[in-house]
Amino acid sequence: MNTDLGNYRKSYEKQELLETNVSDNPMELFQKWFHEVDENFNIGETNAMTISTIGLDGFPKSRVVLLKKFTYEGFIFYTNYESEKGKAITNNPNVCLSFFWPAAERQIIIKGKAEKIAENLSDGYFESRPRGSQLGALVSNQSNVIKNREVLEDKLKTLEAKLEGQEIERPKFWGGFIVKPVEIEFWQGRPNRLHDRLRYQLDDDFNWNLDRLSP
């Protein structure tokens, strides 16, 4: 197999990112960008983000998860704590999040430390999920090898019958992580590959310092 993609090119010309037009706090710029993209571009899941972790085998691994909440403190998502991802975070909380919104020619890269959120917050979100999603969290031993698809479907049918008419409690192995950022980079595509890159870094006094990076 020999597939040459050298002719795949696009000129980025939609917007600009200047120091004079951004907040001192990157979370405010994140909120601005998120809502602009969500409201003005036809993107299926604006909250889809890639999270990269360092696995127990020493290799980095990236996968897409859904951002469920963001505050000045950080970015919250939910997962199985006993999954490959959950174990990797427990072993090494240094993670990277990234959002790529091609329709807006924008990318955000976030370095941060992940930690479990309070159990009552995980309880509250779990209660808000559709019943099918709640059952799915119980059915799947995430990241474990299974024989076939039927294993999951049979287990789901059994649980549906067993728990019919009952409230489903959040399993202790499932809950939220918050990623508290230490660095956030905003990337805006520009013509001639001279893209705008603004990087915020958190210093020892918890102040955000802003730099422009060469593309």
N, C-alpha and C positions, 0 to 999 in steps of 0.2 A: 504494500500500500504506500502510495506517495501522493499526498494531496497538498498542493501549494495554495496557501491562502494569502499570498503576498499582495494580491490585487484587491483585497477587502479593505476599502477605505471610506471614511466619512469625514466631512468637514463640519466642525462644531461651531455654530454661529448664533445660537439663540440668545445667550445671556452673558453677563459678566459678573465677576466677584471681586469687589474692591474693598480695601480696608476702611474706606470712608462710609461704607454702607452696611457695616456689620456691628453687632452688639459686642460688648466686652465679655459677655458670658456665652460660650458656645451652645449651651442648652437652649438659649433663646433663638439663636440662628437655626439650630436643628428644628425647633418647633415651627419657625417661619418656613423653612424649606419643606418640611413634611406636609404642612397644610397647603402650601402652594402646589406641590406635586399632586396631592390627593384631590384637590379641587379642580385643577386645570388640565390634568393629563389623564388619559384613559389607561391607567395602570391597574391591573387586576387586584393586587395586594400590595399597597404602598408600604405596609408594615412588614413585608418579607425581608429578612436580613440574613446574611451569612455570618455564622459564628465559627471561629477557628480556635481549636484547643490543641494542647500538646497531650497526646495519648500516653497511656501507660507503657506503650512500646517505644516511646521516644519520638514518634512521627507526628507532625502536625496533621490535623484533619479538619476539613471545612464542610459544613452542611447548612441548609437553609432552615430557619425557624421563624416563628412569627412574634414580632414585638407586640406585647399586650398593654404596656403602659410605660410612659416616660415622665420623669419629674426632674427637678433640679439635681436630685441626688444620683439619678442614673436610669438605666434601661432594664425593664423587667420582661422576662419570658418564662414559660413553664415547660417542664419536661419530667421524665422519669429519672429520679436521682440515681437509680441503679443501672442506667443505660451506659453505654460506652462514653457518651458525652458527659453524663453526670459524674461518672467515676473520674474522668479526666479532669474535670473542674475541681473536684474535691482534692485530687492529688496536686494540681497546679492551677490556682485560680486566675493566673494571667491569661486573658483571652483577647481576641480581636473580633469586633463586629464590623460589618460593612453593608452599606446600602448602595445599590446601583440602580438609578432611574434613567435609563437610556433616552426615554422620550423627552426628559428635561435636560439631558446631557449633564447630569450631576451624579456625584459619588461622595459618600461620607465614610471615612475609616476611623474606627474608634478603638483605642487601646484602653483596657481597664482591668479591674479585678472583680471577679464574680463571687458572690456569697449568697447563701440561702436567705430568702425573705422570712418574715415572721410567719409562724404556722397559721395564725388566724387570717392572715392575708391570703395564704394559699387556700385555706378553707373557703373563704368568701368567693374567690374566683372559681374554684371547683364547683361550688353550688350554682354559679351562674351559667355553667356550661350545659349544652344540650344533653339529654339523658344518654343518647348514643355515644357521645364523647366521653361521658363519665364511665360508661361500661367499657369503652375501648381502653381507657387507662387501666382498668382492672384486668382486662383480657391479655394485654400485650406485655410480656416480659422483654421489654425493649432491648434490642441488640443481641438477644440470645438466638442461637440457631434453632429452627423448627423444621419439622419434616416436610410440611406442605401447607398450603393455604387453608385446607380443611380443618387443621388443628385450631386455627383462630376462629373459624366460623362455628365449629362445634362448641368451643368454649364459650363463645358469645351466646349461643342459643341456650346453653345450660345456665349461664348467669342471668339471662333475661327471664327465664322461668323461675329461677330461685329467688330473684329480687323483685319480682312483679309486685307493684303496689307499695314498695318500700322506698324510703329515701336512701340514696347511695352516699356513703361517707367517703371522703377523700382518703385514699390509701396513703400511708405514711411514706411510701417510696416515691410519691409524686408531689411536685410542688414547684415553687418559683425560685428563680435566681434573679438577683439584681446585679448588673454590671455597672460599677462605679468608675467613670472615666478618669483617666490621667492624661489622655491626649486625644484630640479630635481634629481630624483633617477634612476640610471641605474642598472638593474638586469641582470646578466648573469648566466644561469643555469650551475651548476657544479656537479660532482659526489658526491654521499653520502649525498645529500641535503646540502652540504657546499657551497652554492651559493655565487657568488661575488655580493656585493651590495655597490655601490659608490654613495654617496649623496652630491650634491652641494647645499649650502645654501647662499642666498644673504644677506650680512650684511648691517648695517646702512650706510656704506660708498660706497655701491653698488659694493663691491668686492665679488667674489664667493669663499667660503670656502669649502674644500673637506674633507669628512670623509668616512671611511669604516665602514659599519654596519655589525653586526653579522647576519648571516642568520637565 
